[in-house]
């Protein structure tokens, strides 16, 4: 079983992760082609730097000729611009923005780099992008379906964190034009690069979040910033005492989406490692993230992934079956991990259905409201349970009618199950008027034949 271990001893940001990907061997051209595919006017600049004696790869994102600045430099320049503007006009602008192209409505960044975060307010600011537009841009990019879904999941996590903090619908969270492009590049390249690693699992260390306070458009906040705290729910974090913001929201979104678990350095046979640099250079703490690739050395490192999930249950005895099917679809669309029904014999000998929903804890309240709104239940039971899952990945096979994804589950480095993706097979069957079972059998045969050649 091939694994990757991400060490966040100096925090985590988007540019650090991209630097580590390039340093560990992901071809730079893959990331450059990804940026070009997004078609948002951005480009990458790669350099070799030293951080506390460690040589590392630095990746910067340019939008036109503009590069996002470290937070301290950004706010210092903003103050200078404001002072200059007042000097020229003779007027005081209490809440003005001297240069709109530098107006990042809300930053949550640190000496690594400045990154996008949502604005707050019911009106959409100028030069901003909403989540729906960003999702559409990523959805239309010519990248793999796996990378596309991963990238969208990261951006949705980022938007959901801001929406919850400011009590806004997620559709009303907007990202500044330059910051949104920078975050899109970081996130989509992270998704594509992670897939290019060709590993079965990415494991992360606990995260050093830093300390002190950080200035944002809405004021001064303690480190870690509110969005980062929200994104890192369930992840082990600590502070080494460094008075700087070491984990950005974009970095938190990347690691919380890609990492299957958080653990100490696993027992493994090391193949290679790489370092990705942040912008700052701290005394006594290398401002880098390390990515190590290798093979799990024993059964102990290839155990199942454990996670706490929320289980919602409701007993229904007077709900139209057609409505039940609709509710199941809505729950899955809203992010439920699974939803299913089981027959019950209820009081007064009435037949009923037990609705069971598995979900991440952070969306349990939203799904609870949906169940109350869409069904006839008067009460919902909730509990926390430990879920164990096998490592899984996707591969693609080519049938005579088109491409089909194969979901592969493995344990201890051994494939335990493989299954053609139903939606791919269904679409092919309908398009070519071929029996669905024939398409599924052919996709499985192609995969097994491909494996037999290795």
Secondary structure in CASP SS format (residue, H / E / C, confidence):
PFRMAT SS
TARGET T0000
AUTHOR 0000-0000-0000
METHOD secondary structure of the structure
MODEL  1
X C 1.00
X E 1.00
X E 1.00
X E 1.00
X E 1.00
X E 1.00
X E 1.00
X C 1.00
X C 1.00
X C 1.00
X C 1.00
X E 1.00
X C 1.00
X H 1.00
X H 1.00
X H 1.00
X H 1.00
X H 1.00
X H 1.00
X H 1.00
X H 1.00
X H 1.00
X H 1.00
X H 1.00
X C 1.00
X C 1.00
X C 1.00
X H 1.00
X H 1.00
X H 1.00
X H 1.00
X H 1.00
X H 1.00
X H 1.00
X H 1.00
X H 1.00
X H 1.00
X H 1.00
X C 1.00
X C 1.00
X C 1.00
X E 1.00
X E 1.00
X E 1.00
X E 1.00
X E 1.00
X E 1.00
X E 1.00
X E 1.00
X E 1.00
X E 1.00
X C 1.00
X C 1.00
X E 1.00
X E 1.00
X E 1.00
X E 1.00
X E 1.00
X E 1.00
X E 1.00
X E 1.00
X E 1.00
X E 1.00
X C 1.00
X C 1.00
X E 1.00
X E 1.00
X C 1.00
X C 1.00
X C 1.00
X H 1.00
X H 1.00
X H 1.00
X H 1.00
X H 1.00
X H 1.00
X H 1.00
X H 1.00
X H 1.00
X H 1.00
X H 1.00
X H 1.00
X H 1.00
X H 1.00
X H 1.00
X H 1.00
X H 1.00
X H 1.00
X H 1.00
X C 1.00
X C 1.00
X C 1.00
X C 1.00
X C 1.00
X C 1.00
X C 1.00
X C 1.00
X C 1.00
X C 1.00
X H 1.00
X H 1.00
X H 1.00
X C 1.00
X C 1.00
X C 1.00
X C 1.00
X C 1.00
X C 1.00
X C 1.00
X C 1.00
X C 1.00
X C 1.00
X C 1.00
X C 1.00
X C 1.00
X C 1.00
X C 1.00
X E 1.00
X E 1.00
X C 1.00
X C 1.00
X C 1.00
X C 1.00
X C 1.00
X C 1.00
X C 1.00
X C 1.00
X E 1.00
X E 1.00
X E 1.00
X H 1.00
X H 1.00
X H 1.00
X H 1.00
X H 1.00
X H 1.00
X H 1.00
X H 1.00
X H 1.00
X H 1.00
X C 1.00
X C 1.00
X C 1.00
X C 1.00
X H 1.00
X H 1.00
X H 1.00
X H 1.00
X H 1.00
X H 1.00
X H 1.00
X H 1.00
X H 1.00
X H 1.00
X H 1.00
X H 1.00
X H 1.00
X H 1.00
X H 1.00
X H 1.00
X H 1.00
X H 1.00
X H 1.00
X H 1.00
X H 1.00
X H 1.00
X C 1.00
X C 1.00
X C 1.00
X H 1.00
X H 1.00
X H 1.00
X C 1.00
X E 1.00
X E 1.00
X E 1.00
X H 1.00
X H 1.00
X H 1.00
X H 1.00
X H 1.00
X H 1.00
X H 1.00
X H 1.00
X H 1.00
X H 1.00
X H 1.00
X H 1.00
X H 1.00
X H 1.00
X H 1.00
X H 1.00
X H 1.00
X H 1.00
X H 1.00
X H 1.00
X C 1.00
X C 1.00
X C 1.00
X C 1.00
X E 1.00
X E 1.00
X E 1.00
X E 1.00
X C 1.00
X C 1.00
X E 1.00
X E 1.00
X C 1.00
X E 1.00
X C 1.00
X C 1.00
X E 1.00
X E 1.00
X E 1.00
X E 1.00
X C 1.00
X C 1.00
X E 1.00
X E 1.00
X E 1.00
X E 1.00
X C 1.00
X C 1.00
X C 1.00
X H 1.00
X H 1.00
X H 1.00
X H 1.00
X H 1.00
X H 1.00
X C 1.00
X C 1.00
X C 1.00
X C 1.00
X C 1.00
X E 1.00
X E 1.00
X C 1.00
X C 1.00
X C 1.00
X C 1.00
X C 1.00
X C 1.00
X E 1.00
X C 1.00
X E 1.00
X C 1.00
X H 1.00
X H 1.00
X H 1.00
X H 1.00
X H 1.00
X H 1.00
X H 1.00
X H 1.00
X H 1.00
X H 1.00
X C 1.00
X C 1.00
X E 1.00
X E 1.00
X C 1.00
X C 1.00
X C 1.00
X C 1.00
X C 1.00
X E 1.00
X E 1.00
X E 1.00
X E 1.00
X E 1.00
X E 1.00
X E 1.00
X E 1.00
X E 1.00
X E 1.00
X C 1.00
X C 1.00
X C 1.00
X C 1.00
X E 1.00
X C 1.00
X C 1.00
X E 1.00
X C 1.00
X C 1.00
X E 1.00
X E 1.00
X E 1.00
X E 1.00
X E 1.00
X E 1.00
X E 1.00
X E 1.00
X E 1.00
X C 1.00
X C 1.00
X H 1.00
X H 1.00
X H 1.00
X H 1.00
X C 1.00
X C 1.00
X E 1.00
X E 1.00
X E 1.00
X E 1.00
X E 1.00
X E 1.00
X E 1.00
X E 1.00
X E 1.00
X E 1.00
X E 1.00
X E 1.00
X C 1.00
X C 1.00
X C 1.00
X C 1.00
X H 1.00
X H 1.00
X H 1.00
X H 1.00
X H 1.00
X H 1.00
X H 1.00
X H 1.00
X H 1.00
X H 1.00
X H 1.00
X H 1.00
X H 1.00
X C 1.00
X C 1.00
X C 1.00
X C 1.00
X E 1.00
X E 1.00
X E 1.00
X E 1.00
X E 1.00
X E 1.00
X E 1.00
X E 1.00
X C 1.00
X H 1.00
X H 1.00
X H 1.00
X C 1.00
X E 1.00
X E 1.00
X E 1.00
X E 1.00
X E 1.00
X E 1.00
X E 1.00
X E 1.00
X E 1.00
X C 1.00
X H 1.00
X H 1.00
X H 1.00
X H 1.00
X H 1.00
X H 1.00
X H 1.00
X H 1.00
X H 1.00
X H 1.00
X H 1.00
X H 1.00
X H 1.00
X H 1.00
X C 1.00
X C 1.00
X C 1.00
X C 1.00
X C 1.00
X C 1.00
X E 1.00
X E 1.00
X E 1.00
X E 1.00
X E 1.00
X E 1.00
X E 1.00
X E 1.00
X E 1.00
X C 1.00
X E 1.00
X E 1.00
X E 1.00
X E 1.00
X E 1.00
X E 1.00
X E 1.00
X E 1.00
X E 1.00
X C 1.00
X C 1.00
X E 1.00
X E 1.00
X E 1.00
X E 1.00
X E 1.00
X E 1.00
X E 1.00
X E 1.00
X E 1.00
X E 1.00
X C 1.00
X C 1.00
X E 1.00
X E 1.00
X E 1.00
X E 1.00
X E 1.00
X E 1.00
X E 1.00
X C 1.00
X H 1.00
X H 1.00
X H 1.00
X H 1.00
X H 1.00
X H 1.00
X H 1.00
X H 1.00
X H 1.00
X H 1.00
X H 1.00
X C 1.00
X C 1.00
X C 1.00
X H 1.00
X H 1.00
X H 1.00
X H 1.00
X H 1.00
X H 1.00
X H 1.00
X H 1.00
X H 1.00
X H 1.00
X H 1.00
X H 1.00
X H 1.00
X H 1.00
X H 1.00
X H 1.00
X H 1.00
X C 1.00
X C 1.00
END
